Amino acid sequence: MLSTAGPLRQEATDMMPALPAALPDGRQADLVVIHKSVRRMVLSRDGRVLATYRVALGFDPIGHKRREGDGRTPEGRYIIDGRNPRSRFHLSLHVSYPAPPDVAAARTAGVDPGGDIMIHGQPNGRGWLAFWRQRRDWTAGCVAVTDKEIREIWSLVPDGTTVVIHP
């Protein structure tokens, strides 16, 4: 993780919080921007960068997600609409894909748009593989970070936060 806001570390606990905790000064992100082409995710508040992360994407990341199983990470404007503290991938934040235009495009094409797009950590029990795993795109369409990073992101990104995913 690269950060311009100083230390943002949250210690791991046996029970992860159900709701995000703000930074000591009360700040939380109001925007998550993902740049697929450079594999970067930026969290910001009022235009000020809080943290930047290297991400892994879907196994076929070029282009917008069109259907279930295509291995693509969607592009567009979404929100964080939920979180899973008991995820198969350490912790996960749910991205609101598919949005109505995604559903309409999939219907026109006669396919299932898919869903369950998350920002998440490593598979449970495999966090130690992150050094290798994060060097390539490996998810089914999600955005992956290390376990340590998803704990930080979990605390900085409340439900309702806008997520913009660029090509």
RAKATA-V911447 format. One record per helix or strand of 2 or more residues. SS is the DSSP state (A for helix, B for strand). FROM is the first residue (numbers start at 1). TO is the last residue. If there is no record, write none. Layout:
ss from to
SS FROM TO
SS FROM TO
//
This chain:
ss from to
B 29 35
A 36 38
B 40 45
B 48 54
B 76 84
B 92 95
A 100 109
B 118 120
A 127 133
B 143 144
A 147 156
B 157 166
//
